[in-house]
Amino acid sequence: MPDLDTREWLLTNGLGSFASGTVSDVRTRTYHGWLFAATNPPSGKTLLFSHLEASLEILGSVVALGTNVWGNGQIEPTGFEQLRRFDINPVPKWTWGQDNWQLTRQLVMPYGLVGTGGWGLGIGNKGKETRGQGEKETRGDKQWPNAQFCHRILIQYRYEGSETAILRLRLLIAERDFHHQQTASQELQFSQLLGQQQVCLQAINSGRFGIPWHLRWTQGNYQPDAVWYWDYGLSEETKRGLGDKEDLHSPGYLIVTLQPGDTVTLEARVGKTDSVPGVLTLKTFTEAVEAEQERLSQIFGWRGGGTGAEEQGRSCSKFFPSAPLPLCTSASYAHSPIWQQLLKASDQFIVYRASIAGPTVIAGYHWFNDWGRDTLIALPGLALVPQRFDLAKGVLRTFGHYCRHGLIANAFPDLNGEPIYNSIDAALWWIETLGLYLEATQDWDFLAEQFPVVQQIYKAFVGGTHFNIQIDATDGLVSWDARGVALTWMDVVIGAHPVTPRYGKPVEINALWYSALCWLSQWAERLSQMEYGSPVRLTKQAQRYANQAQHVKTSLQKFWNPQLGYLYDTIEPDDRRNFQIRPNAVLALSLHHCAFSEQQGCQILDLATTSLLTPYGLRSLDPADPEYKGKYEGNQQQRDRAYHQGTVWTWLIGPYIRAWQRFYPQQALPFDWQPLLDHFFFDACLGSISEIFDGDSPHTPRGAIAQAWSVAEVIRHIK
């Protein structure tokens, strides 16, 4: 799209609600808008407020500040031509201007969990209760069962110039699920009730009332003028082979007369106006920004929101090209702009789930919800490294509570629904992450609390559970066989056919199983020394787990491919070996307990470095493989076929680094952080990290614009 800066920004509120758009202010996705409200946190995301279409009149001359691409490809108006600057910190800020005037706009989405002291503060504390000190426990999953939710966004315009100006703001709204576009129809109507400096809005679709919400403002005159705007074009959806046209409704517009130096603040909020506390003032916006900075400060122990690119005197706009960011040193990383911005990015994924009354992790924005596997892999970076131990504890407890038949839920339902158990590895990742939490906190009381869940997982795997998951009695390895599903992280299924079928014995699953047995042996021994159960029985269990671990360690040599100096990816049910070069071998080297020798580890890493390593993570398949696909593009089926067939996954850089540090402790890491950090600050979603990248150079960012485990693994190792 020529001359349009389509890099993206993202605001979230801790409940699953979000706002998002582009630097040039053009909407390119179904997921762009100023208020997607998660009415059943973090689910039920509904677009209510798309944007305000602005124009400025000075001395009879009208300048349109908006930018729209229509279905026929026409760009009109072209407000991006007046855009002089864009900044992302501490909140998104646009500056339009000419020689004799300047108009700025800022957006902030206040934290949405209210009336509880703040969920972010509660789960951010480095509380002594997590260290087994005997103080009152903070239940991460039951801390605020009566939590109150607030979904809102604040917008502020400020005018500078030599003449009086008239700002016109046309309101564009919708009522639709965040995955789908809105189409104008006679069945879809919008009611509006005008009050004193506010208007209450509600959709009526085929006689059904939608979500009530309202817009209020500090000054201006509102003019009802209901009209539809048809055929907005969504270029990113066109590329993805999805619906790419949108109709938006405008109930009216606001006219604000501005003197030089004047500011006008607006607020869009879910709910009726009679339930809104306080009066909207010019200070409301500043107070909201300061409150968010203070919340992050309380969690992470640092102050100030002017960090990152802005603090270093750089704009994120195309109008102000930036030099590469310097890397922080180990001595200064805790106070560096890079570190603070990474922590800020990590907090966007921590959300409250109403159905479990506790914390969970959004896998990615815009379209992912919370997934068990992703959450558990991301948790060390999101919670343990920043010492958010209450958060980690709450998530682990919640997932343990929902263990069924030895499996950990891979997806939570909304209220009154059932969790989805379609993962073989979520339960094993739960044990691995629990182990890392215990190593970090020494919270052995929590081990005693969760040990029955650990034993449930162990017994289910040994005795057999869903999807024919069971331990092979001959070699002690984990096997599974269920057609039409995909239970590992390479989980794409087209129709009833997995793209990367991994039936049988996947290598990283069995590496996780080995690490789990080692943990179990250590924990049973630890509990035998505490006042927990029968010490004699626990000591015998510890020995049995240790013996099984040794058996599995020996059997893991079945995965060794001496011709390649690499690990087979799977041992199939008929005992055939899959010899494709995939990153799962690196995963097997990266766990807390590793079963492979130094020589094997070095050979595996050497091949992974030459075949899989890129500046943004590891490829999911060797480019020399005939099934390799170097670009993740096209319609959904084309993209799904490329998802695990060469696409680069950033989160895999974490396991690679852990494996490298284990087997090459004295050698420099053969990975340059700079391209990934430049991506974080200046590319795709400004201030976050994409889900995936093309396997082929130049490794274009793809998929979700902000991914939890991508950010988490960088946090885990950037220091």
N, C-alpha and C positions, 0 to 999 in steps of 0.2 A: 504494500500500500504506500505509494510514493509520498514523501514529505510528512508522513504521519508517524509519530513516535508511539508505537503500540506496546511498549514495555508497560508492565502492570503494577498496581499497588493493591494492598490488602489491609483491611481493618477488621478486627474481630472483637467479640464481647464476652468470651468465656462461657457462652451458652450454645454456641453453634451458629449464632447470627453473624452475618458479615456484610461488608461493603467492599466493592472492588470496581476497578475501571482501569483506564490507561492514562499515560502521561499527557497525550494530546487530547484527552477527554472524549474520544470516540469510543462507542461501545462495539466491541468485536466479538463478544461471547454472550451466550444465554445467561452466563453467570455474572454479568456486569450490571451493577445497580447500587443504589446507596442504602437500601435497607432490605436485606433478605432476613426475615425474622424466623428464628427457629422456635416455633410456637409450642413444640413439645421437646424441649432441649435434650440432645442437640439435633433432633429431627424436626420434621414438619417445616422445613425451610421454604418460605413463601416470599416472592418478590412483591412488595407493596409500593415502594418508592423507587422509581428508576433514577430520576435526576431532575434538576432544574435547568431549563433552557434559558440562558441569560443573554440579554442585550443591553447595551449602554448608550444612552442618548446624551450628547453634549452639543449645545448650540445648534440644535435641529438636525444634527448628523447622527445616525444610528449605526452602531458597530455591533454586529452579531458575534458573540463570544463562544457559542456552541459549535460543535463539529459533529456532523452526522454523515454516515455512509448509507445510502439508500439501496434498495434491492436491485436497482439497475446499475449500480456501481458509481453513481454520481455522488460527489462529496459536496454537501451544501447544508448549512453554511460552512464557512471555512475559518472558524474562530481560532484554529490552531496557528494561523498566520500571525495573530496578534499575541501569541503566547511567548513570553520573554524568559520565563524561568519556571522550573519545577523543583521543589524540594520535598524530601520524604520524611525528614526528621525535624521536630518530634512527631508531626502529623503531616499528611499530604497537603501541600500548599502550591497553588497555581498563581502565577503573576502574569496578567495581560497588560499591555500598555502601548501607547504611542508617545510622541514627543511631549504632549501636554496633559497626559493622564495616565494613571496606573490603577488597576483593580486587582486585588488579591482575593482568593477564596481558600479557606481551610476547612477540613473535615475531621471530626473526631467521633469515635464510637465509644461511649463510656462503658465501663465494665458492667455487666448485666445482672450479677448476683447481688441482690441488695437485701437489707434488713437482717444481715447475719454477721456483720463485721467484715464481710468480704471473703469470698471463697479463696481468692488468690492469696490473701494474707494467711488464712487458716492453714492451707496446705503448703504454704511456702516456708513456714517457720522451721528452723533447725531445732525442733523441740527435743528436750531431754528424754521424753517418753520413748523416742525411737532408739535410745541407747540403753534401754533396760535399766533405767535409774529408779524405777518404781514410782514415778510421778503419775498424776492422773492422765489416763490415755485419751488421746484425741482420735476418735474413730473416723478414719478417712472416708468410710462409706456411709456413715450415719451421723455425721457431724451436724448437719442442718437439714433435718427431714422436712421442715416447714419453710424452705428457702423461697424467697420471692424473686420473681424474674422481671427484668426491665429491658425492653428492646427499643433502642433509640439511636439516632444520629444527630449531631449538631453541625450546622453549617454556618460559617461566618464570612461575610464579604466586607472588605475595607477599601474605601475609595480615596485616592489622592489625585489632586489636579488643581487647575487654576480657575475652573468654572463649576457651577452647579451641574450635577448630572442626574439623569433619571435611569434607574436600574429596573429593568423588567425581568421578572422571573416566572417563566411558565412552568407549571407543575406537571410532570409526566409520571403516571402511576400505572399500577397493574395489580392483579390478584391471580397469581399462578404459581404452581410448583416450580422449584428452581431449576429443574431439569428440562422444562418445556417452555416453548414460546407462547405468548398471548396472541390470540386472533380476535379481532373485533367481530362482534355478532350482536343480533338483537336481543339474545338471551342474557348478554353480559351488560349490566348497567352499574353505574356508580352513583351512590347518593352522597350528598354533601350538605352539612349543616354549618352555616357560617356564624361564628361568634365574635367576641371582642378579640381582635388580633389572633384569630385561630379559625381553622376549619376542620371539622370532623368528617372523615371519609369512610365509606364502607361499600364493598362490592355486593351486588345482588346478581347471582348467576342462576338462571332458570328457577327463580323463586327462593333460592337458598342464600342466606346472608353470609358474607365473608367476615374477615377479621376487621374489627373496628380499629382505626388509628387516626391520628390527627397531626396536623402541621400548625405550629404557632410561630410567631415572629415578634421582634421587638419594635419594629416600625414598618409602616407601609399600608397601602390600601389594596384589598383583595377584590378582584373582579371575577365573578363566576362566568365562565365561558366554555361550556363543555364541548369538546371536539376530539375526534380521533386522529392520530397520526399513523398512517399506514406504511408498512413495508420498509421498516428499518432493516438494513443488511448487517449480518453478523459474519464477518469474514473468517474468523477462526472456526466457526461451525461449518462453513463451506468446506474448509480444508479437511475437516474431520468426517465429512460425508453425512452430516446430521442436519436437522432442520435449521435453517439459517435466515428466516424472516420473522419479524416481530412487529406487532401493532401495539401502540401505547395510547392510553387515554389521558387527556388533559382536562381536568375539571375547571381550570381557570388560571389566573396569573396574578402576581403581586407586583404592584408599582411602588417603588421606593425612591423618594427624592433625597439625594445625597449631596451634602456640602463637603468641601475638601476636608479630609480627616474623619469623615463619618464612617461608622461601622453598623452593620445590621446582622443580627444573629437569628437563625431559624432552628427549630427543633422538630424532627419527625419522630413520633413515639407511638408504639402499639398501645391500644387501650383508649378508653373514653376520656374526655378532658376533665370530667369531674373527679377522676382518681389521681390527677397529676399534682404532686406536691410542689410548692414553691412557685415563684414568678420567674419567667424567662427575662433575663437582663443581659446587658452587654458583657457582664462579668461571667455569665454562665459558661461560656465557651472556655475562657481562660481557666476557670476553676476545674472544668472537666479535664483539661490537659494536665493541669497540676496534680489532680487526683490520680490520674493514670501513672504519672511519673512517680508519685509517692508510693503507689501500690507496687510497682516494679522495684522501687528502692527497698521497700520492706521485704520483698521476696529475695532479692539478689544481693542486697547489701551495698548498693551503690546509688548515687544521686545524680539527678539531672537527665533531661531527655535530649539535649543537644549533642548527640553522639554520632559516630559514624561519619558518613560523607560530609554532612553539613558542618560538623565540628572542625573538620579539617579544611574548611573553606572551599568545599566542592559542591556543586549542584549535580543532581542526577539527570539534569536535562541535556538533551542533545545540543543545546545552545552553549553549554559550558563543558567541553570535553575534559575528561579527568585523567590524571596520571595514575599509574598503578598504586594501590595502597601498600604501605610498608607492613611487613609482618611484625607482629609483636614478639618480644622476647619472653622467655619463660618467667623472667623476674617481674615483668610488667603486664602480663596478659590479663590479669584480674581487673585491671583498671583501664585496659585499652579500649578504644572505640570498637574494634573488631569483636572483642569478647562481649562487650555490653550489647552490641547489636545482635549477636548470635543468641544471647540469652533472651533478649526481647522477642526475637523471632520464635524461639522455642515455646514461649508462653502462649503464643497464638493457638497452639495445638491442644492445650490443656483446657478441657471443658467439663461442665457439670452435666451428668446424665440424670434426668428426672426419674426414669424408670428404676434406677438402682440407688437414687439419692446419694450419689457419690461421684468421684472424679473418673474421667476416662480421657482418651487421647484421640483426637481427630486424625485419621491417617494422612489426610492431605486436603488442600483446597484447590479447586472449589467443590468437587463432586463426591469426595469420599466421606464416609462416616467413620465411626470408631471400629477398628478391627483388632481382634485379640493378638494375632501374631505380630502385627505392626507395632502395637502398643508395647508389647513385652520386649521386642528388639530395641525400640526407641527409648525405653524407660531409663536405662543407665545414663544416656546422654541428657535426657530431659530432666531427670530428677536426681540421680545419684551424684553426678559430677557437680551440679550446682548446689548439692546438699539439701535438696527438697525432700527430705526423708519421709516426712508425713505424707507427701504426695505419693511417693513410691509405695509406702506401706498401705495406703488406702487403695491404690490400684491393685496391688498384689492380693490384698484381702478380698476385694470384690471379685476378682477373677477366680480366686480359690473357692469362694462361696458358690460360684456357678460351675464348679467342676461336676460333670456328670459322666458316669461310666468311664472314668479315667481320662476324659477329654475336657479341655478348657475351651469355653465358648470363643468362637472366632468372630462372632457378631452378636451384639446385644439387640434385643427387640425394643419396640416402644412399649408403653404400658400395657400390661395384660397379655403380652406376647411371649413366645418362647425363644430362648437363645438358639443360635445356629452353631452346630458342632460339625464343621467340615474341614478340620485341620488335624493332621497327624502330629505336627510339630509345635502347636501352641502350648500343649501341656509340657513338652520338654523345654521349650523356651521359658515357661513359667518357673520351672525348677532352676534353670540356669540363672534367670534374673533374680529369683529369690536368693540364690547363693551369693550373687554379687551384692545384693542388699545387705545380707547378713555379714559379709566380709567388711562392708563399709561401716556398719553400725554396731556390730556385736550385739544385736538385739535378739538374744537367745530366747527370751520369753515369746517373741513372735514366732520363732522356730517351733517352740512347743505348741503354740496355737495352731500352726499350719501343718504340722507333721502328719496329722491324719489325712490331709489332702495329698501330701507327698506319697503316703502309703497307698492311697486309693489309686493314684496314677500308676504306681509301680505294679500293683496287683492286677489292674485292668490290662496293662501291656503284657504281663506275663501270662495271664489267664485268657486273654483275647477279648476284644471289644468290637465296636462298630467298624465297618469297612474292612473286616477281616484283618484288623490290626492285631498282631500277636508276635510273640517271641519264638523264633525258630529254635526248637529244642536241641538241634544238633550243634548250632554255632552260637546261640545266644543273641543273634542279631534281630532287630526289629524288621518285620515284613508287613506288607499290606497288599490287598488285591481287591479292588472294587472298580468295575468299569464305569466309564461315563462321568467320573469325578476326578478332581485333581486336589490332592491333600497337602502338597508342599507349597512353598512360596512361589514356585513356577506353576501358577494355578489357573491359567486361562483354559476354558473349555468352549469350543465352538460346536453348537448342537450338543451331541453326546460324545464328542471326541476331544480329549485333551490335546492341546498343541504340542506339549512336551510331556508325554506320558512317562511317569516315573514309578510304575507299579513295582512291587518287589521290595528291594532293600536300597533306598537312597543313601548316599554316602554321608551327607550332613545329618540326616536323621539318626543314623547309627553313631555318629560322633557325638551328637547330643545325648543319646542313650548312654554311651560310655561315661560322659561327663556327669550325667544324672546319677549313675550308680556310684561314682566317686563321691558326689555330694552326699548321697544317702548313707554311705559308709561313715563319712565324717560326722554327719548329723546324729546318727544313731549312737556313735561313740560319745559325742558331746552330751546328748540327752541322758546317757547312762550315768554321767557324772553329775547330773542335776537331779532334783527331786521330781522326776517325771517317769512314771511307769516303773517297770521292773528292770533294774540295772543289768541283771543276768540276761534277761531276754533281749534287751537292747544291744548288749555286747555281742551276743550270738548273731543278731540281725546285722550288726556292723560287719562282722566277719563274712557273713553270707553275701552281703552286697559287695564287699571287697573281692571275694572270690569270683562273683559274676563279672565284676568290672575287669578282672584279669582275663577271664574267658573271652569277653567281648574285645578286649585289646588285642588278643591273639587273633581273633576272627576278623578284625578289621584289616588285617593284612591281605584278606581276599580282595580288597579294593585296590591293592597296589598293582600298577601296570608297569613292569620293569622296562618294557620297550619304549614307552613314552616318558618314564620317570614322573608319572602323574597318577592320580587316583581315578579309577572307573567311577562314572557318575552314579550308576545304579547297577545292582545285580538283579536281573529280572526274575520273575517267578520260575521260569524254566532254566535258570542259572546262567543265562547269557549275560555278558558284560557290555555295558554301554561305555564306549571309550571316547566320547566327545569331551573336548576340553571346555569345561564350564567352571564357574567360580565356586561351586559347592565344595570342591576340594580345598579351596582356601578357607571356606567356612569351617571345615573340619579341623583345620590347624589353629583356628582363632579362639576356640572355647577355653574356659578356665582350666579344664583338664584335657590334655591332648595325648592321643595314643600312638602318635607316629614319631619315628626316630628323627634325629637331627639331619641325617643325610637325606631322608625322604622329604622332610620339610623344606630343605634348601632346594632340592630338585623341583618340587612342586611350585615353589615361589619363583624360581628362575623361569619356568615355562609360563606361569601366570603373568609374570612381568612382561614378557615378550609378546604374549598372545592376547591378554585381556586388559592390561592396565592402560588407561587413558588419563588425560588431565582432569577428568570429572568423575572418575570411578572405574569400576570394572565392567567390561563387556560380559554379557550373559552367555556368549558363545564365541569360540575362536573364529576369526574372519576366514581362516582357511577351510572351515567346515562347509560342505556343500549346502547345508541348511541355513547358513548365515544370512541374515538380512540386515543391511547396513543402515537403513533409514526406517524410522517409525513414522509412517505417514499413510494417507489414504483413508478409506472408509473404515468402519469399526472392525470388520473382519480382517482387512489387510493389516490394520494396526495390531490386532490381537495375534496375528500370525508372526509379527515381528517382535512382540513384547519381550519374549525370553529367548530370542534367536539372534542375539548380537547387540541388542539395545544395551546401552550403558546405564547401570544403576549406581547412583551416588552412594547409597547406604553401604554398598559393598566395600567402599574404601576403608571403612572401619575395621572389618575383619582382616582385610589385607594388611593394614598397619599393625594390628595386634599379632598377626602371624609373623610379619617381618621382624618385629621387635623380639619375638620369641626365638627365631632361628638365625637372625642376623643382628644380634644385639649391639655389635660393635661397628656396624656399617650404617652409613647414612641412608635414610629412606629415599628410594628412587622415585619420589613423587614431589612435584612442585605445587605448593598450595596456591600460588598466585592466581592461576586461571580460575580456580573454583571460588576464591574470594572475590575476584573481579566480577564473576557471575553473581555472587551474593549481593554485592553493592550496586552493580550497574547494569544487570541484564535480566531479562524475563520478568520475574516478580521482584521488584526492588526491595531488598532487605529480607529475602528468603532464598531457598534453594529448590530447584525443580526436582520432580520425581525421577525423571530419566533424561537421557540424551541419545542422539543418534550414535550408533556404533562407528559410522564413518565420519572422518573429519569433514567439516569443522565442528562436529559434535553439537548440532543444534539442540537446544533444550526442548523437551517434549513433555507430554503428560501433564499431571497436576503442576500448577505453578509454584506451589509451596508444599513440601512433603516432610512429615514429621521425622521419619527415620533418616532422611537426608541431612536435615539440620542437626539431629541428635548425634549422628556419628562424627560430624565435623566438630561439634562441641566436645565430644569425648576425646578427640585427639589433637585439636589445634594447638593446645598448650605444649 
